[in-house]
Amino acid sequence: MAAGDGGAGAASAGADALDDSTGLYAWPSGSKLAGELPALVDCRGAAVADLGCGLGRLGFAAAALGAGTVVFADGSPLVIARLASQLQSAQLGSRAQAVHHLWGDPLPGGPFALILGGDILYRPACQSALMATIAASLTRDGVCLLSDPRHRLADELDQAVRGLALAWTCQRRELGYSLARLMQG
């Protein structure tokens, strides 16, 4: 799944994560969120995670906006290898790292003040594990921004966060995507 770019099998088990090439595509809602990021949140100095990073657009946008650190996390080893090479070329040094991660576990390097995810809600069977990762990885006052092309997310989000200490809001953006904002609560 790709924050900003679609998914690469985070939340998929075993071979699915190896075979999933969704992280090699620039997913539209994630791209729109990356473009709107400066108007939505202050990244300066923040510890940021790009969850299900795919091409890494959200993480690169956060880095360009002054994030202190950025962790690019995806379930596809192929995506992570490609991103690790890009991070080296971008000379982000110790500010950024690419990590293999499957949903359900806390993100390495956390907790994070900001978690970003673009077009990563499309597999309902994986949403509980995704929300568990978010709940375990956000700072107490942190925020998670998730973009999705669908108009209604309420039923799915209500079910996915059940039993977790997460509160959420959702709004339809003028650019034609839904933005879910999750916080500890």
C-alpha positions in Angstrom: 0.0 0.0 0.0 1.4 3.3 -0.6 1.1 6.4 1.3 1.0 8.8 -1.6 1.3 6.2 -4.2 -0.8 3.1 -3.6 0.2 -0.1 -2.0 2.9 -2.7 -2.2 1.4 -5.4 -0.2 1.7 -4.2 3.4 -0.8 -6.2 5.3 -0.5 -9.1 2.9 1.2 -12.1 4.2 4.2 -14.0 2.8 4.1 -14.4 -1.0 1.4 -11.8 -1.5 3.8 -9.1 -0.3 6.6 -10.4 -2.6 4.3 -10.5 -5.6 2.3 -7.3 -5.1 3.4 -4.6 -7.5 0.8 -2.0 -6.5 3.6 0.1 -5.0 5.0 0.8 -8.4 2.0 2.9 -9.4 1.3 6.6 -8.6 -2.1 6.3 -7.0 -4.3 9.4 -7.5 -5.6 10.2 -4.0 -2.1 9.9 -2.5 -0.7 12.2 -5.2 -3.5 14.7 -4.4 -2.7 14.5 -0.7 1.0 15.1 -1.3 0.1 18.2 -3.3 -2.1 19.5 -0.4 0.2 18.5 2.4 1.6 22.0 3.0 -1.9 23.3 3.6 -2.9 20.5 5.9 -0.1 20.0 8.3 3.2 21.5 9.5 6.0 18.9 8.8 8.9 21.0 10.1 11.0 19.0 12.4 8.4 16.2 12.7 9.0 12.5 12.8 7.0 11.3 9.8 6.1 7.8 8.5 4.9 7.2 5.0 2.9 4.0 5.6 2.5 1.7 2.6 4.8 4.1 0.8 5.0 2.7 -2.7 6.7 5.3 -4.7 7.2 7.4 -1.6 5.5 10.6 -2.8 4.1 11.5 0.7 7.4 10.9 2.4 9.4 12.9 -0.1 6.8 15.7 0.2 7.2 15.7 4.0 11.0 15.7 3.7 10.8 18.7 1.3 8.6 20.5 3.8 11.3 20.1 6.5 10.4 16.8 8.3 13.0 16.0 10.9 13.0 12.3 9.9 11.0 10.2 7.5 10.5 6.4 7.6 9.2 5.0 4.3 7.5 1.7 5.2 6.1 -0.9 2.8 5.4 -4.6 2.7 7.1 -5.2 -0.7 10.8 -5.9 -0.6 11.0 -4.7 -4.2 9.6 -1.3 -3.3 11.9 -1.0 -0.3 15.0 -1.8 -2.3 14.0 0.8 -4.9 13.3 3.4 -2.3 16.6 2.7 -0.4 18.5 3.5 -3.6 16.4 6.7 -4.2 17.0 7.9 -0.7 20.8 7.4 -1.1 20.6 9.4 -4.4 18.5 12.1 -2.8 21.2 12.6 -0.1 18.7 12.6 2.7 21.3 10.9 4.9 20.1 10.0 8.4 16.9 11.9 7.9 15.2 9.1 6.0 15.1 5.3 5.8 13.2 2.6 3.9 11.9 -0.3 6.0 10.1 -3.5 5.2 6.9 -3.5 7.4 3.7 -5.6 7.4 0.6 -4.0 9.1 -0.4 -5.1 12.5 3.0 -4.3 14.2 4.2 -0.9 15.3 6.3 0.9 12.8 10.1 0.8 13.3 11.6 4.1 14.4 8.4 5.4 16.1 6.4 6.8 17.6 5.6 9.4 14.9 4.0 12.8 15.1 2.7 12.4 11.6 1.7 9.2 9.7 0.7 9.5 6.0 -1.0 7.0 3.8 -2.4 7.4 0.3 -4.8 5.0 -1.2 -4.2 2.3 1.4 -7.7 1.6 2.5 -8.7 -0.5 -0.5 -8.4 -3.9 1.1 -11.1 -4.1 3.8 -9.7 -7.4 5.2 -6.4 -5.5 6.0 -7.9 -2.4 7.7 -7.9 -3.8 11.3 -4.2 -4.5 11.0 -3.6 -1.1 9.4 -5.4 0.7 12.3 -3.5 -1.4 14.9 -0.2 -0.2 13.3 -1.4 3.4 13.4 -2.6 3.2 17.0 0.7 1.7 18.1 2.9 4.1 16.1 1.4 7.6 16.7 2.6 9.9 19.4 0.0 11.0 22.0 -0.7 14.2 20.1 0.2 12.9 16.6 -2.1 12.8 13.6 -2.5 10.3 10.7 -3.7 11.5 7.3 -5.1 8.9 5.0 -6.4 9.7 1.5 -8.9 7.6 -0.4 -10.9 8.1 -3.7 -14.2 6.9 -2.3 -16.9 9.2 -1.0 -17.9 7.3 2.1 -15.5 5.7 4.6 -17.5 6.0 7.8 -18.7 2.4 8.1 -15.3 0.9 7.3 -13.4 3.3 9.6 -15.9 2.7 12.5 -15.3 -1.0 12.2 -11.6 -0.8 11.7 -10.9 1.3 14.7 -13.2 -0.6 17.0 -11.4 -1.5 20.2 -8.5 0.8 19.5 -7.8 4.2 21.1 -8.2 6.1 17.9 -10.6 8.9 17.0 -11.2 9.9 13.4 -12.8 12.5 11.2 -13.3 12.4 7.4 -14.0 15.1 4.9 -14.4 15.2 1.1 -11.7 17.4 -0.4 -12.3 19.7 -3.4 -9.7 17.8 -5.4 -11.9 14.8 -5.4 -10.7 12.5 -2.6 -11.7 11.8 1.0 -9.3 12.7 3.7 -9.4 10.7 7.0 -7.7 12.3 10.0 -6.9 9.8 12.9 -5.7 10.8 16.3 -5.1 9.0 19.6 -8.3 9.3 21.6 
